[in-house]
């Protein structure tokens, strides 16, 4: 439990059923079922409130609704009662934006000191996209919109509010099938200013707020696209140190346009050109194995890459077979190709051409399974490649787009699998209510075993929104303590810790230890896997303790900085990352960490982040040098205070 959380009520029988209390045991057996994920997150938050004596009935009263509406929100479509007399109260309640925002307000108001409550609407946006007015992060009275847009957006929250205000004007016009050209012209200057700031916010560590910024930017681009806005996003991808995250903007944009591709024909060439340059952008990326470009490729419409000239298929196969690709990229490419093929060619349709297309891709992927296994043969540390082959074969055999059940590997060759299972079972001993324990374990397994990266991130997002992150971190610690060989698995555990945004002493200790182990392993002998693992540690520290431009718990940030000080200094000024180009991703991750964990100067002393960024200005890697120059230019003010990255937009204008 995080410091500052409320103390649980003594003597409460935590899982006892009270009279009239209809508790629903939840399940997550399909990682692609957004409804299951949303209901789990709500149930998990309600369970947290119950630990402090706040019942579901109290939440219902806070929302101004009957208790049955809360119960209906938790009920899936297959659990309706068969009794006609109770059918009305037993029907599931749609988790719309308006209702989710109402729940968010109530949950936070009832337990204001409890972290990680609320955010259900934000989770809904990340899982479902932003296609409806009632999903907007900020919902404003219509009469306020025009006045709000006159003000300058000089804080992150002001930027998000103004972006929501702009979208609230464009969405009704589109739904009414009217031209939005007049709105685009009227607000062109404001749109570009907000877009630039959304891009900066979205490049920072991945809190829900920062991810929302990228979703908003993708939505705004759909309605207000012009050459200047396209250049802004394209330039961010090509030149910004944090541009790798802007692939999300394009993925969101393509999702939003897929129902009306005729109106988005002007976007086709722009998106395709950026994907064509993806390999070069990947080589210059601060996070080259992140695979966000592949996520965009997977959602490219069939009409943009038809079977007779399926360049997306070629791109995905090329990445899956590239010896320089990470396990993350290979899994994303291979499983993404299969998922894309089934979505575009449903097996239930009796179309010979579609059947031939599915058959051809299946044959190609089965050959890829054999190739993966041949590449991994005899290499004990290649468990990730064997596991990718196993899960790919499983979905091919089942004819399903996503793996929801796990093949059982040979226990003699894959002892890591037993470690993951033991870590999941350790959740049974954590104080997780029984009715959400099994779905919590299922989501935990997805964040380590799922090779389809979009679905793996869905699991992380859902667990974060549910709020039982302390238990998840302890289970991830079990993996890091007991599995030392399989770097790909350790990388996934570290990635999850960074995204879970928990900044307590346990996380600080885990990341310090992981940093020491990764550095020692790399110093003993360089391998691509060890380089990737050290990169992952540095990014996890930046993502977790750098979120919000400085962690709220300064004590634990100090623990991390002190515990890794020697390593960070050696990486910044020593020879390890300055000779072999394979080490350059490590120096880039270091620049990322230093940028987002920077602290104000105190008593005239330069902060260690500023000092080391200065020392890396002569780094032989051009990307590292440019990142350090960028950070030093915008991050530190003349008075020694650390500034928001929004200052970069203010300086440019």
N, C-alpha and C positions, 0 to 999 in steps of 0.2 A: 504494500500500500504506500502510495506516495506521501512524503512529508506534507503536512497541512491538511490531509484528508480527515473527515470527521471520524470520531471514534464510534465503533459499532456499539449498539445498545446491548448492555449486559443482560444475559438471561434469555435472549430471544432464541427460540427454537427455529433455526434458520431455514429449514426446509419443510417445516410442518404446514399442513393444509389447515387454513382457518375455515370456519363455517361459511359456505357460499363462495369460497375462493376457488375459481376454476383455473388451475395452473396447467399450462400446456407444455408437454415435453417436446422440445424442439429437435429438429434434425437438419443436417446439411449433408445430403447425399448427392447433390448436383451442384458443382461449383459454378455452373453457368446459370443457375436459377437465382435471379436477382431477388425475387420475393423471399426465398429461403434466407438469403444473406441479410436482407433488411430486417426480417422478423427476428433473426438471431440477435442482431445488434440492439434492437429495441428490448428484447427479453433480457439480454445481458445487462443493459443499463437499469432496467426495472429491478433486476436482482440485486444490483449494487445499492439501490435506494433502500431496499428491504433490510439490508444490513444495518441501516440507521433508523429503522422503525417507520419508514415511509412506505405505505402500501400502494398497490395499484389503484385502489379506490381513491386514495388521496391524489394521485396523479390525475385520475379522471376528473375529480372535482376541480383541480387546478386548470385543466383544459376547458372546463365548462361543459363537459360531456358526461354521458352516463357511463358507469363502469363497463357495460357491455361493449362500448366502443373500443376500449383498451383491449379487452379480450378478443374482439373481432380483428384488431390490428395484428394480434399474435397468431391468428388462426390461418392456416394455409388453405388453399382451395379444395384440398382433398379431405379435409377434416370436418366438413359441415355436418351438423346433426341431421338425422333423418326424420326427426319428429316435426311434423308440419306445424304444430302449435308453437314451436320454439324456433322456427326457421329464420325469422327476422333477426332475432338476437344472436343467432349462431352464424350468420353469414360473415365471411371475411370482410374487413374494412380496407379499402384501397389506401396504400401509403403514398398519397399525393403530397405535393410540395406544401400546400397550405396546412394539411394535417401534421406533416413532419415538423414544420416550423413551430406550430402550436405545441407539439410535444417537446421540442427543443427548449422553448421558452419555459415551460413548466418544469422540466427536469432540472434545469440550471437554477431556477428560482427556488425550488424546494431544497436544494443542497448546494448553495453557492460556493462552499469551500471544497467541494469534491471535484477533483480534476477529471477531465475526459468525459464529462456528461454533456449531453446535447450533441450537435453535429450530425444528427440523423439525415437532415436535408442535404448536407454537404456530402455524406456518403452516397445518398441517392443520386446526386449529380455525377459523382465519379463513376458509379456503376451503370447508370442509365443514360448519361449525357444530359445536355441542356437543350431541350426542344420545346418546352412549354413555359409560358409566362409565369405560372404558379410555382415553377422550380427555381426561380432566380434566388441567388443567395441573399440579396437584400430586396425586400418587398416594400415599396414605398407608395404612399397615397398619390393618386394620379396628379392631384393639384400641386404636389411638391416637386414633381419631376423637372419642370422647366427651370425653376429657381435653383435647384441643386446643381444643374448643369452649368450654371453661370459661375460657380465658385471654382477656385483652383483646387486640384486634388494633390495635396502635399503630404498625405500619409497613406499607408497601405489601405487602411479601411476606407478612406475617402475615395481612393481609386476603385476599389471593389464596388462601393455604393454607386459611383457614377457609371461604371460599366454596366451594372444592373439597370440603372435608370435609362441608359441608352438602349439596351436590349428591350426594355419594357415598351419603348416606342416602336421599335422595328417589328417585334413579333406579331402584334395585332395586324399590322399592315400586310405582312406576308400571309397570315391566316385569312385575311379578307381578299387575298389575291389582287392586291393593288401594288402599283409600283412604289418603291421606297426611294427613288432617285431624289425626290425633293428633300426628304429627311437626310439623305447622305450628303447632299450639297450644303444644307443648312448647318450640319454639325461636323463637317469634314475636319476642321481644325481640332475640335474637341475629340473626335474619334481617334485621330492620329496621336494626340497627346496621351490619351488613355491607353491606347494600344502599346505605345512605347513603355509606359509605366507597368502595364500588365506583364510585358515581356521581362522586365527587370525583376518584378516580384516572383514570377514563375521560375526564374533561374535559380532562386535561392533554395536552401534545403527544403525537402519535400514535406512540409506540414500540410494539413488539409487546406489551409488558407492559400498557400502557394500553388497547390495543385488546382484549386478553384480558379485562380488567376489565369492559368493556362486554358482551362475549359472556357472561361469567359472570353478570352482572346480568340479562341477558335470560333466561338459563336458569333462574336462581333465581326470577325473576318467574313463569315458567311454572308451577313446582311450588308456589309459596307465595303466589300472588296473593291479595291482599285489598285493601280500599278504602284502607287506610293506605299500603300499598306502591304502589298505583296513584297515590295523591296525591303520594308522594315523587318518582316518576319524572315525573309530569305537572308538578309544581312546578319540577323541575329544567329541563324543557323551556321552561317559561314565564318563569322568573325568574332562573335561574343564568346568569351571563355565558358559561359554557361549555356551556350546555344544548343548543346546536345538535348536539353530538355524541351526544346521547341518543336521537336518531332511530334510531341503530344498535341500541339496546336493543329498540325496538319491532319493527324488522325481524327481528332474531334471534328474538324471541318469536313472531311470526307464522310464521316458518319452522318453528319447533319444533312449533307447534300444527296445522300444515296437514294432518297425517295423521289427526287426531282432533278435528275442529272441534266436534263435539257437546260435548266436554268443555271447550271453551274459549269457549262462547257468552257467558259473562260478560265476556270481553275485547272482544268485537266492538264494543259501544257505546263503550267507553273509547277504543279505537284510532281509531274513526271520528271521535269528537269531536275528538281531537287533530289528525287530518289535516284536519278541517274548519277548524281554526284555523291551519293551516300558513301561509297567506298573511300573516296578521297576525304570526305568530311570525317569519317570514322578514324582515319589515320591521324587526323589533327585534333581529335576529340580529347577533352579532359577525362572522359569516361568511355574509352573506346569499345568496351564490351557490353555496353548498356542495352543494346538491341532495340532501342525505340524506333529506329528507322525500319526495322523488320516488322514491328507492330503496324506501322503505316502500310507497308507493302501488303500485309495480310488482308487489309480492308479495302484495297483498291478494287473498284467495281469491275465486273466481268467485261463490260463494254469498253473499258479503258485498256484491258489486257485480254483480248479474246483468245479462245483456244488455238486458233491458227497462228497466233503471234503472241504467245503468253510469256511476255518478258518478265512478269512478276514471278512466274514459276522458275524461270532460269535464274533470277536474282536470288531466290530463296534456296535453291539447290546449290548454287555457287557458295553461298555463305555457310550452308550446312557442311560442305565438303572442304572448306578452306582450312588448311592446317593451322592458320593463325587465329581462327575464331575460338572464342571461349565456349565452354559447355553451355552456358546460357544462350549464346547466339545459335549454336547448332540445334538445341532443343526448340528454341523459338521458331527457327526457320523450318525445320522438318515438320513439327506438329502444327505450325501455323499453315503450312502448305496443305496438309490434310484437312484441317478445319475449314480453310477457305474453299477447298474443292467440294466438300460436302455441303457447305452453305450455299454455294452457287449451283450445285448439281444435286438436289435432294434425291436420295435413293428411292423414295416412294414414287417418284415420277417414272412413267414408262416411256422415256425418251431415249432412243437408241444413241443419239449423239452424246447426251449427258452421261449415259452408262459407259460409253467408250472413253469419255474424258476421265471419269472416276477410275476406270480400270487401268488406264495408262498411268495416272498419277500413283495409284496403288502399287503397280509393278515397279515404278521408279523408286518409291519409298521403301519397298521390301528389299530392293537391291541396296538402298542406303543403309538399312538395318544390318545387312550382311557386311557392308563396308565398315560401319561403326565397330562391329564386333571384331573384324579382322584388325582394325587399327588398335583396338584395346587388348588384343590377345597377348597374354603373358605379362601384362603390365598391371601389377597389383594396384597402383595408384590411379588407374584409369577407370575406376568404378563409375564415374559420372558418365563416361561415354557408353559403357555397358548399360547403365540405367536408362539413358536416353533411348538406346536401341530397344530395350525391354518395353518401355512405355509406348514407344511408337508402334511396335509390333502389336501391343495389346489393343490399341485403338483401331489399327487396321483389321485385326481379327474380329473385333466387335462391331466394326462399321459405325463407330461413334466418333463425334468430333473432338471430344475431350476425355481425358483419363480421369475417372472418378473412383476406380478401384485399382489397387496396386498389385502388380505381379510380384511373386515371391522369388527373389534371387537366390542363388546357391549360397547357403550360409558359410561355407568354407571360403568362398571367394569374396563375399560381400558382407563382412562382419559389420560394416557401417550401418547396414539396414537394421540390425538388431539394436544398435545404439539409438537410432531414430525411434524405433518402436518403444524402447525403454524410456526415452525422453517423453514420448506421448503418454505412456502409462504413468509417468511421474505426476502428471496433472491430476490423477485420481487422489493423490495425497494433498493437493492444494485445496484451499477453501473455495472451490467453485461449486455453486449449487448443482445438485444432481440433474435438474431438468435442462441445464445448458452444458453439462460436462461433455457429453458425447459429441455434440456439434463443435465444441471448442477443440476437442482432440482431432476431429476431422479437419478443421481449418488449420490446425497446427501441422498436420501431416502434409496438407497441400503446400504450405509455405516452405517446406523442405523437399518434398518428393515430386511436386508438380513441375513438369518440364515446359509446359505452356506458360510463358512468363506473364501474360495478361491475367490468366486465372490465378497464378501464384500471387500476383500483386493484389488481386481481389481478396484473397484470403488475409493478407496483411492488413489491408484497409478495413476489412470487416472486424478483425480482432482488435484493431486500434479503436474503432468506434464502439465496440462492445465494452472496452474498458478494463478487462481482466488481464492487463498486460504484465503485471508483476509475475503471475504464474507462468505466462508464456516465456518471459525472460529467463526464469529459473530453468525451464525445460530446454531452452536454447543453450544455456550455460552447460547443462548436462552433455549436450552434443559436443561443445567445444572442449570440454574436459576429457571426454572419452574417445573422441575421434581425432587423431593427429595426422593421419595419412591423406585422407581424401580432402584436398584443398577446395574442390568445387562445393562440397557440403558445408565446409566451414565458411566459405564465401556467402552461401545462402543464409546461414545463421547470422552472420555479421550484417548482411544487407537488411534482414528483418529487424535486428536490434536497432539499426539506424532509423528505419521507418517507423518503429513503434513509438519513438519520441518520448521514451521514459528516461528521466535524467537523475535517477537516484544513485546511491552509493554502490549498489550492486552492479548497475550498468557501467559505472565508472571503473570499477575494479575489473570487470570482464574485458572491457576494451583495452585497458592498460596491459593486462596479461596477454591478450591476443596480439597486441602490437609488439610486445617483447618477443613472443614466440615467432611471429611472422618475420621480424627483422633478423632474429638469430638464424632461422632457417634459410633466409635469402643470403645472408652473409656467408653461410657455410657452403653454398653452391647455388647458382642461379638456375631456375627452371621457370617456364612460362606460368605454371600453376602457382609457384611461390610468389612470383611478381604480382599475379592477380590477387593473391590473398593479402599481401601487404597493401596493395591499392585499396582493397575492400575495407581493411581496418581503418585506414586514413579517412576514407569517405564516410564510414560509419560514425567516426568521431565528429567529423564536420557536420553530418546530417543530424546527429542527435544533439550534441552540445553546442552546435552553432545555430540551431533553429531559432528564429525570432531575433536575429542579430545579437546573440548573446544569451546563454542559457539563464533561465530564471534562478536556478540553484547555483550560485557562484561557487559554493564550497565544493560541489562535485566536479564542476568544470576545473577548479584549481587542482583537484585530485588527478584528473586526466592530464592536465598540462604538466604537472610536476612529475607524474609517473612516466611520461613519454618525452620529457624535455631532452634527455641525452640523445634519444633516437632521432627526434625531429631535427636537432641541431646537426647531427652527423649526416642526415639525409640532405639537409639544406646546403651545408658548406663542405662536406666530405666528397670523396671521389666516387662513391658507390654509384650514384645516379648520373654521373657526368661523362662516363666513358661509353659503355655499351648502350646503344639506342633502345634495347629492350627494356631498360629501366626508366625510360622517359615517362611512361604512365604513372610511375610512383612519384616522380617530382611534380607532376601535374596535380595528383591527388593531394600532395603536401601543400601546394599553393592553395588549393580549395580549402583544406582544413585551416590553414593559417588565416585565410581571408574571413572565414565565418566564425572563428573562435577568437578573433581579435578583441582586445580590451582597451579601454581608455588609458592614456598615459597617466601615471600617478607619481606625484612628487618630482615631476620633471624627467622621470625615467621612461625610456621608450619601451613599449610593450614588446614581448618576445616575438609576437606575430609580425609586427612591423619590422623589427630588426632582421628576421630571417627572410622575409619577402625582399627586403633591400639586398640581402646577401645573395639572393637567387637571380638578381637582375642580369648577371653575366652567365647564366646557365646556358649550356650549349644547345638545349632544346628550345627552338623558337616559340613553341606554344607555351612552355613554362615561363619564358621571359615575358611574353605578351600578357599572360595572366598576372604576373607579379606587377608589371607596369600598370595595368588596368586597376588592380586592387589598390595600389599605393596612390594612384591618382584620385580615386573616388571614395575610398573607404575611410581615410583618416583626414580629419579637419585640421586647420591651422592651430586650433586650441588643444589638439591632442585627443579629441573625442572621436569615437567610432561613429560613423554616419550610416544612415540607411542607404541602400543601393539606389533608391530613388534620386539621390543626389546626382547620379550620373545623368539622368534625364534633365535635371535642372541646369547642370553645367553645360550640356550640349545646346540647350535652348537659350 
